[in-house]
Amino acid sequence: MKEGLTVGDFSRVTHLSVKTLRHYHQVGLLEPATVDPGNGYRYYAPDQIPSAQVIRRLRDLEMPVAEVKAVLNAPDTAARNALITTHLNRLETELAQTRAAVDSLRNLLQRPAAARSIEHRTVPATPAVGIRQIVDRDDILAWWHGALGELHATVHAQQLHRAGPSGGLYDSELFQHDRGEAVVFIPVDGGVRAIGRVEPFLVPGAELAVITHHGPLADVDLAYAELGSYATTHEISVSGPLRETYLRDAHDTPDETRWETEIGWPVFRADNHPAHPA
């Protein structure tokens, strides 16, 4: 009596190769219904076909084997759907990151050869409301969005008067060692009550070389490169946090192509000229 579908027949039915079926058997993802103890032949039951179809589609979506197992063993539909939704959300995030990287590369290849103007500026110390944290470089953009949103909410809740555009300070360690201190702030008039991560913050005064970046922050490194090359070539670069001023950001418009960011590089300023060409 036939014991079920041979591995060859099951392969043809499910479009999973024999090699793949052998691997799934070894890792316990899709085990044969029976294995002949005499010759080791594997046989699959027809009711295993739906599971194999689900496995193939989940693996096509690059779901790890351990997560596929969790989906197949989920106690109910809600739990199974939650696992699948989590994986799909992760794929969408990765796709968005890939698109951003592609757009950034295109901007690099298509950017005009003309250098942007660089201004020397004296910035006074400014009272602000801020959030300060040690951050991993890979997390900086997500942290930036969350922290600025929290600051804007605090300014509104405490009825503070904004005294200028929001900004950020970023220690060199963040760029050199992929982890360092970051501060985002909003200049305000009046007293600030510390709540949670939000605290009063005095933005330090500085002498800066300033360049303006237009567009998403994904390719802000292009402006950093121009500014840093200028500061080091002219031997005026000094230690200190790099500064960003968000003249137009996510709080103003969701269209990243309309964002406008000033980048400030700390410099030794031995002149009184207000501006210099790059």
JOCOR-V5821 format. One record per pair of residues at least 6 apart in sequence whose ideal C-beta (glycine too) atoms are under 8 Angstrom apart, sorted by the first residue. I is the first residue (numbers start at 0). GAP is how many residues later the second one is. If there is no record, write none. Layout:
i->(I;I)
gap->(GAP;GAP)
This chain:
i->(2;2;2;2;3;3;3;3;3;3;3;4;4;4;4;4;5;5;5;5;6;6;6;6;6;6;6;6;7;9;9;9;9;9;9;10;10;10;12;12;13;13;13;13;13;14;15;15;15;15;20;20;23;23;23;24;24;24;26;27;28;28;28;28;28;29;29;29;29;31;31;31;32;32;32;32;33;33;34;34;34;35;35;43;50;53;53;54;54;57;57;57;57;57;58;58;60;60;60;61;62;62;66;66;69;70;70;70;73;73;99;99;100;102;102;102;103;103;103;106;106;106;107;107;110;114;114;114;115;115;115;115;115;116;116;116;116;117;117;117;117;117;117;117;117;117;117;118;118;118;118;118;118;119;119;119;119;119;119;119;119;119;119;119;120;120;120;120;120;120;121;121;121;121;121;122;122;122;122;122;122;123;124;124;124;124;125;125;125;125;125;125;126;126;126;126;126;126;126;126;126;127;127;127;127;127;127;127;127;127;128;128;128;128;128;128;128;128;128;128;128;128;129;129;129;129;129;129;129;129;129;129;130;130;130;130;130;130;130;130;130;131;131;131;131;131;132;132;132;132;132;132;133;133;133;133;134;134;134;134;134;134;135;135;136;136;136;136;136;137;139;139;139;140;142;143;143;143;143;144;146;146;147;147;147;147;147;147;148;149;149;149;150;150;150;150;150;151;151;151;153;153;153;153;154;154;154;157;157;159;159;159;159;160;160;160;161;161;161;162;162;162;163;163;164;164;164;164;165;165;165;165;165;165;165;166;166;166;166;166;166;166;166;166;167;167;167;167;167;167;167;168;168;168;168;168;168;168;169;169;169;169;169;169;169;169;170;170;170;170;171;171;171;171;172;172;172;173;173;173;174;180;182;182;184;184;186;190;191;191;191;193;205;205;205;205;206;206;206;206;207;207;207;207;207;208;208;208;208;208;208;208;209;209;209;209;209;210;210;210;210;210;210;210;210;211;211;211;211;211;211;212;212;212;212;212;212;212;213;213;213;214;214;214;215;215;215;216;216;216;217;219;219;219;222;222;223;223;225;226;226;227;227;229;229;230;230;230;235;235;235;235;236;236;236;236;237;237;237;238;239;240;241;241;241;241;242;242;242;242;243;243;243;243;244;244;244;245;245;245;246;246;246;247;247;247;248;248;249;249;251;252)
gap->(30;31;33;40;28;29;30;39;40;41;42;8;38;39;40;41;35;36;37;38;11;14;15;25;34;35;36;37;10;6;11;34;38;39;42;6;7;10;36;39;7;35;38;39;42;41;8;36;39;40;9;21;6;7;31;6;7;17;38;41;26;36;39;40;43;18;21;22;25;10;11;12;10;11;12;15;8;9;6;7;8;6;7;8;21;17;18;13;17;9;10;13;26;29;6;9;26;27;30;29;8;24;16;20;13;9;12;13;6;9;116;118;117;113;115;116;112;114;115;108;112;115;111;114;111;111;162;163;95;96;107;110;162;94;158;160;161;91;92;93;108;109;112;157;158;159;160;90;91;92;155;156;157;87;88;89;90;147;149;151;153;154;155;156;86;87;88;89;143;153;83;84;85;86;147;82;83;84;85;120;141;81;77;78;79;80;37;38;61;76;77;79;36;60;61;62;65;73;74;75;76;35;57;58;59;60;72;73;74;75;22;25;26;31;56;57;59;63;69;70;71;72;21;53;54;55;56;68;69;70;71;73;16;19;20;52;53;54;66;67;68;49;50;51;67;69;10;14;48;49;50;64;45;46;47;48;8;39;44;45;46;47;42;43;37;38;41;42;43;40;30;34;42;76;39;24;38;40;73;105;37;50;18;36;98;101;102;103;102;46;47;48;15;33;34;35;47;14;34;99;6;38;41;44;7;31;33;34;35;28;29;30;32;27;28;29;24;25;26;24;25;26;22;23;22;80;81;82;18;19;20;79;80;83;85;17;18;19;20;36;76;77;78;79;14;15;16;17;75;76;78;13;14;16;34;72;73;74;10;11;12;13;71;72;73;74;9;10;11;70;8;67;69;70;6;7;8;6;7;8;67;60;18;58;16;18;16;9;6;7;8;6;34;37;58;60;59;60;61;62;35;56;57;58;59;18;21;22;27;55;56;58;17;52;53;54;55;12;15;16;19;51;52;54;67;11;35;48;49;50;51;7;9;10;47;48;49;50;45;46;47;41;42;44;40;41;43;39;42;44;38;24;41;43;38;40;18;39;52;36;38;9;37;35;48;6;34;36;31;32;33;34;28;29;30;31;28;29;30;27;26;25;21;22;23;24;20;21;22;23;17;18;19;20;16;17;19;13;14;15;13;14;15;10;11;12;10;12;6;9;6;6)
